[in-house]
Amino acid sequence: MPSASRKDASSETESKPVGRLVVRDKPDPSIIQSLEKGLSIFEHILGADHPLKLHEVASHFEIDKASAFRFLNTLERAGLVSKNAALKTYTPGSTLRSWARQLRPDTSVVDVARPFLKKLSMMTKQTSHLAVLQNDRVVLIEVMPADNIVSVKQTPGDWEPLYCTAVGKAIMACLPEGERNRLIDQITFHEYTPTTLTSAEMLRVELAQAAKEKLAFDNGETNAQLCCIAAPVFDASGYPVGSIGISMIYPLFPEGPRAQDKFVAAVSQTAQEVTDAIVKRQS
C-alpha cells in the first residue's frame, strides 16, 4: 500500500523553486507561464554574484539561447535588467530601484517639504510646488499658493509632461543615465508653444546644463503665459526623489525665469534645505 506522502505527491502538481519564485513542472491554466518564467530569470539575475552571460541564463533555466535572449531583451526593454554591450553580460537594471522608491509614502516627502514650500512662497510671492516622477510624467503632490493677487493656480494631482516643464527637467537631469535615456526614448514630443523642446537632442542639451546647475527652467514651453524655475531634491543615496519649483505669470517677468536671480537663488536654497531634511530623516 503506498504511503500517504507518496500518494499526496502523486496527486499534486509538482513544482520546483527558483529563488523565491516557484516554477511549476505541470502547467497551471491560471498562470501566465511566460511571465512567470521571465520573473524567475529576473530574480536569478538579481541574486547572482556576478554579471551573467546569455549562455549562463539559458543553461540555468534549461532553455535554448534564442528563448533566453527574448526573455532578456524584454526585461532589458522594461529596464529590469541592463546589458553591457561590450562584455555581453546582464545585471539588474534601474527600474527596480525606481519602483522601490515609489513604494515610499509620498506623504513623508510632503511632510518634510511643506514648511519649506510655505517659506518659498512667502519669499517669492509665487506659487510653489513639490513634484515627483510617475512613469513618463511629473505629478504635483503638494502646492503652496502665493499670497499674491496675481498668481498661478495649481492643485495637488496636476500632472505635466517631463520634457517641457521645469520640475520634470530638474528630475530627469539628475537620474542615472540609463533611466534618463529610457525616459527620453519614450517621449513623443508635442510643440505646445514656440519655445517647446521638440527633439531628444534639444532635450539632452538642456538636461546636461540642468545637471551641472542643479536647476531647470520652463520658458513658456507648455503654456506661453507661464514660466517656471525648479531644482531637484535628493535622498540619502543621491537619487532625485522629486523637485521643488515656483510658477510665474510670464508677462510679469518678460526677461524670462533665468533672469530672476532672487527667485533662482530662493528655489535652489529651498531644494537644498528639503534635501538636507530628507537625508537627516533617513539617517
N, C-alpha and C positions, 0 to 999 in steps of 0.2 A: 504494500500500500504506500503510495507516495506520501512523503512528509508534507505537513501543512505549508512549510516555507517554500517547497518546490512547487506545490500546487498554486500558491499565490503568485509566484514568479511567472508561471506559465500562463496565468490568466490576465496579467497586467502588461501594459505597453512597456517594453524595455527602453531604458534611456541611459545615457552616459553624460557625465558632467564635463563641461569645457569651461574652466574658470568658475564663475558663479552662475553661468547660464547652463541650461540643460538642453542638449541636442538629442532628440528622440530618434531611435532607430526605426520606429514604426510611425508613419505619418499620422498626425492628428489633424483632422479636417478643420478644426477651429483655429489652427495656427498657420500663419504665412511662413512657409518653410524657408524661402529665400531671405526674408527679413531676419528670421531667427539665425540663420547661418551668417549673414552679414554682421549682425550684432556680436556673434561669437568671435568672428575674425577681428572685429574692432577691439573687443575685450582682450583678445590674445596679444594684439599689438600694444595695447595699453599696459599690459602686465609684463611684457618682455623686458629683459635686462640689457638688450642691445637692439639697434635698428634691424628690422627684418627684411630679408630679400624675398622676392616673389616665390622662388622655389621652396623657401622655408615655410611660407604660409600654405602653399599647395600641398607640401608633404605632411604638415601637421594635421590638416583637415582632410587629407586623402582625396583631394580633388585635382583635376588637371590644371595646368598653368593658365590656360585660356579662361577658365571659370574663375580662378583666383584673381586674375588680372581684372576681370569685370567687377568683382566684388570690391577690390582695392580702388579701382578707378571711381566707382560710385561713392565710396567712403571719402575719397580724396575730394571729389566734387562737392560733397557736403561739408568739407572742412574737418571731418573727424580724423582723418589721417593726413600726413604730409609726406610727399615723396621727394627724396633727394635725387634729382635727375642725373647727377654725375655719378653717385655711388649706387643708384638704383635700389635704394632702401626706403623703408616705410617706418614712420614714427607717428605718435599721436599728434593730431592737429590742434589748432587753437579753438575750434568751436566748442569743445568740451569745457574749456576754461571759461569761455563766454557764457555757456549755459549755467555753469556753476555760479558765476557771479550774478546771473539773473535770478537765482534762487534766493539770494539775499533779499530780505524785505526792503522794498523801496522806502518804506516809512522810516527806516533807520537813517538813510541818507537825507531824507526830507527833514527829519528832526534835527539833524546836525546842521543842515544848511539854512533852515528857516530864519534864525536870528540874523545871520549874515546877509541874507536876501533883504530883510527888512532894513538893515543899515545901508545896504547898497542903494535901495530905492530912495531912502532919505537923503543920501549924499548926492545922488544924480537927479532926483526928481523925475526918474524914468521908471517904467515898469520893468521889474527884474524877474528872472525865472531860472529854474533848475530843470535841465533836460537830461534824459538818458537815452541810450541806443536801444531800440527794439526792432529786431530784424533789419529791414532796409530803410528805416526812418528814425527820426528822433521824436520823442514824446515829452511834452512838458508835464512834469509831475508836481511842480509847485510854482505858483505865480504870486508875486507880491506887487499889488497895484501901486501906482505912483500917486503921491499927494500933489496932484497937478491937474489943473482944469483941462489941459490938452495932453492926452497920453494914449498909449497903445492899449487896447483892451484885449486881454488874453485870459484863458481859463485852463486849469489843470486838465489834462487829457487831450489838449490840442496836439496834433502831430504835424510834422513838417518834413519835407524832403531833406536828405542828407547834404546834397551837393550844392544847394543854393541857400543855405541858412548858416548863420554864424555858429549856432550851437551844434549843428551837425558837423560842420567842418572842424570845429575845435576838438571834437571827439575823434573823428576819423583820422586827423593828422597825427594823433598820438597812439593809435592802435599798432599792434605788431604788424609787420609788413605783409605777412600772408593774409591776415584777417582783413587788413585795409584793401589789399588788391582784390580779394574776393568780393568785397562790397562794391568796389568801383566797377568790376566786371558785370555786376548785376544791375547797374543803373541804366535806366532808359532816360536819356536827357531830353527835357522839355524846355523850350525857351519861353519862360513866363514873362520876362521883360527884356529889354535890350541889353541889360547887364548880366543876364543869367549865363553861368558857365555851361557851355553846350558840348563839351567833349571831355573824355577821360584825360587827355593830355593837358588841357587847361586846368582841370581839377587837380591833377598831380602837382603842377607847378605851384598852385596856391596852397595846397596842403603842405608842401615842402617848406614854404615860408611860414605857415602857421605852426608847424612843428618846431621851428627854430625860435619863434617868438612866444610860443605858448599862448597865442592869440589868434582869433579868426574874426572875419568881418563879413557882413552882408550889405552890399551896396545896392539895395533895392532890387535884389535878384529874384525874389518871389513876389513881392508887391512893390511897385515903383514908389509907393508913398511911405514905405518903411525902410529903416536901416537898423543894423544891429551890431553889437560887439559881444564877443563871448570868449571865455577861457576855459580850458579843461580842468577838471578836478580828478585827483588820483587817489587810489587806495594805497595801503602799505607796501604792496608789491610794485607800485609804479604803473598800474593799469588804469586807463582813463574810465572811471565809472560814471562820468557824466560831464556836464558843462554848466557854467554859470554865465548868464548873459543879461543884457538890457536891450529893450527895443525902443526906437525913437521915431518920431514923425520926420521923415526925410526933408520936407520943405523947410522945417525949422532949423535944419543943420545942413545947408546946401554944400558945405565943404566936404561932406561925407563923414562916416563914422571914424575913420582912421585919424582924421584931423582933430578929433575931440580928445585932446591929451588928458584932461582931468578925468573924463569918463573911462578912457582906456586904462589909466592907472588905477581907478577905482575897481574896475572889473577884474583886472589882474590881481590886485591885492585881495579882493574878496575870494577869488578862486583859490589863492594860496592859503588863506585862512580856513576855508572849508576843507581843503586837502589836509592841512595840519590837524584839524579837529577829527577828521575821519581816521587818519593814521593813529592819533592818540587813542581813539576809541578801540581800534583794532589791536593795539599793542598791550 
